[in-house]
């Protein structure tokens, strides 16, 4: 009788172990489904980008840095200030005309390059003004969204790319905005480490288009329109 009892207890223990292993395997499988692999995107230059899902939208995590349209043709570049000032055709440049800024901050494009509709890799596009609104609304509105979009840390503390104070920066959205500065319609470069400036694909009128600005001194997203000749960063959104 004692042997039968011991055998019964042993059998129950084995069943318990098998049950736990089964649950553990199922949980591991469920976790895998909840954490899909990171998507990468490659442009015509061979630059690789990553993506993040924010609400119902999928955004690139890095600023665009291609020198070619998605059909493989080259985007004109312009280094002369006075020539940049008078452009009414597409162009790009690196900050301070220095390619060492490329990998960290991406390129600066005028709006005419955005308006070609060929700037983003295939399957992606430059966001409209409405799509920018959808993003900031999802993140709590323009007054708060900037902090959730900015990369963390400061130059002074050797922890990031922003000049102090980098107010409210949490990057909780994963958008990872970096302060790439811009190039004015007059051709001069400004505000690297302080401003993250992003074009939309929506024009305001014949001479201006809508853009977004996130600064080191606030956690809001500034929404305004500016001259199409200006050079700004570009983030892409999935079609």
N, C-alpha and C positions, 0 to 999 in steps of 0.2 A: 504493500500500500504506500509505503514511504517513497519507494522508487517511482511509482506512478505519479505521486504528488510532485516530486522533484522534476520529473520529466515535463509535467504540465507547466510548472513555473518557468522552466528553461525555454519551453516552446513559446510562452507568452513574451518572454524577454526578447527572443529572436524576432518575433512579429513586431514588437515595439521598435527595435532597431531598424527593421526594413521600412516601417511606416515613416520614421523620422528621416531616413535617407530619401524616401520618395518625396516627402514634403520639401526637403532641402533642395532636391533637384528641380522641382517645379518652381520654387521661389527663385532659384538661379535663372531659370528660363524666363520667368516673368520679368526679373530685373533687366535682363538683356533686351527684352522687348521695349522696356521703358527708357532705355538709354541707347538709342540707335547710334551707329558710327557717325563721326563727324563728316559732313559733306565737304569735298574740296572742289574748287573751280579753277580752271586754267585758262588764261587769256592767250591771245595770238602771239605774245612775246614769250610765253612759257611761264609767266608769273603764276604762282599758286596762291589761292585765297581760301579762307575757311568761312563757314556760315553759322548763323545762330537763328533759331526760331523765337520770335517775340510776338506773342499773341497768335494771330493767323498769318503773320508775315514771316518771310525768311530773308534775312539781310546778310550781306558780306560783313565780316568782322574787320577787314582791313580796307584802307583807302585804295582806290583804283590807281594803278601805276603803269598801265599799258601805253605803248607808243604806237600801237596799231589799232585800227578799227576791227570789228569782228569779221570783216570780209578780207582781212589781211593787208589792206592798204595802209600806208604810213600816215600818221597824224602830223601835220606840220608843226615845227617847234620854232619859237621866236625868243631870242635873247636880248634884242635891242629895245630899250625902254620906249623910245619914241615910236618905233614901229608897232610895238604891242598896243600902244595907246590908240592907234588909228585902225586896228584890225576890225573887220566885219566878217571875217572868215574864221574857220576853226583853227585852234592852236593849243599847244600845251607847253609847259616848262617845268623845270625843277626849281624848288625854292633857291633863291640867289643864283640861279643857273648852275647849281652845283648838284651833280648826280649822286653825291654821297647821302643826300636826303631821301633818295628814292625808296629804299626798303622800309624805312621807319614811317615816313609821312605820305608816300605816294606822290603823284604828279598834281600840278595845278592846271586846270583846264578852263578856257573861257567858255561862255555859254553857247557859243556857236558850235563848238565841238560836241557839247551835250545834245544840241538840237539836231544833229545828223541822224540820231536814232541808232547809230552804229558803234557807240562808245563802249557799251557794256558787252561782256561775253554773251554768246548765244544762250538763250534761255533766261536771261537777266535783262534788266533795264534800269535807267536812272529814274529814281522815284518822282512821281508827280507831287505837286503841292498837297493834294488830297491824301496821298499815301504817307507823307510826312505827318500830316495831322492825325492820321490813324495811329501812327506809332506813338506820338506824344500823348494822345488821349489815352491809349492803353497803359502808358506809364504814369498816369496820374495828372496829365495836363502839362502845358508848357512851363508852368511855374516850378515844377518839380522834376520833370523828365530829364533835364540835363545832367543832374547828379547821378541818376541811374544809368546814364549813357556814357559818362566819362571814364576813361582809364584812371586807375588810382595812383596815388603817389605824387611826389614833387621832385624837381631837380635839386632843390636845396637839401633835401634829406636823402638824396641819391636813391630814391625809391620809385621814380617815375619820370614822365616827360614834361609835366606841367610846371610852370612857375607858380610859386606859392601865391594864394593859399589853396588853390584847387578846391574851392568850397563845395562841400556836399558830395564829393566824388565817391561813389560806391561801385559803379559798373555792375550793378545787380542785374541789369538786363542782358549783359554780355555783349552789348553793342561795341564797346571798346573805342570810343571816340578819342582821337589823338590830336594835339594842337598843331596842325600843319601850317597855320597862318594863311596868307593869301598874297595875291599880286594885284595892285590897284589898276584901274583903267589907265592911269598915267604911267604904268610900267614898274613902279617901285614895289618892293617886297615889304611885308609888314606882319607883325604879331605872331610869329612862330613861337611856340611854347605857351601862348596865351589864348589864342582863338582856334577853335575847330569850325571851319566854314564849309558848308555843303550846299552845292547847287540842287535845285529841283529841276525837272524838265518843263516846268510850267512858266510861260512868260507872263509878265505883268502888263507890258505894253510893247511898243516897237523898240524901245531902247533898254528896258529893264526886265529882269526875271526874278522869280521868288527863290529865296535861299534860307538856310538855317545857320545860326551861330550859337555855339556853346563856348563860354568863357571860363577862365581860371578863377574869376571872382564871383561866380554865382552858380546856382544849380538849376537855372531856368534854361529854356531854349528860345532864343530870340528869332522871331519870324519877321522877315521884311523882304523888300525887293531892292535889287542893285543893278548897276550897269552890266550889260552883257559882255563888255570887254574885260571885266575883272576875272582874275584867276582864282579858282577855289578848288577844294577837294571834291571828290565824287565818291559816294557810296552807292552800291548797286543793290537792288531788290529782285527777288526771283519772280519770274513771270507767273 
